[in-house]
Amino acid sequence: MSVDSRTWWEDDPVRLEQEIADVQAVAPLLAWTAEGAGRFEGPLPLWPFARSAPTNISDLLDPFVVRVEYNHAFPAAPPQILPLLPQPVPTIRGFTQFHVLPSGRLCLLRDADQWYPWSKTSELLLKAAGWAIELALLNARAITQMSTSGIVIDTSYDELIVEQIEALSS
């Protein structure tokens, strides 16, 4: 008796439909590729958060292009997000204050118990978009390390973001 190898999305096409709809709602330019365990790739919105975006946010940020890599254990294990443009420089990889793993993938969950089989990939995409903003602040030397809770829920950097945009405009 042989068992054919199948992916999570072949075994659970309803979850795949939910994932595609959920990801597209947050990041409509990400494209799904049904290859291996599957992946999305493309640019994230510059400010996909519930609160209003600062005026001229594109002056601070370049498009943030990512690859969302699923593994065969999904949804029990979270997908990984790999920044493609801009890529984190090797000198910040592996340091917890920058939320980047040695592989260059983002570390978006503090603990393994922050991901459940019913968690949504879009939650990670929001965190990744916030990470890109914090990277821009880090590169502008406005901060020396990234926040613990992230821009998605933490508004403490909002004024600093506006200040950096204004500084770039003057």
Secondary structure by P-SEA (a helix, b strand, c coil): ccccccccccccaaaaaaaaaaaaaccccbbbbcccccccccccccccccccccccccccccbbbbbbccccccccbbbbbbbcccccccccccccccccccccccccccccccccccccaaaaaaaaaaaaaaaaaaaaccccccccccccccccaaaaaaaaaaaaac
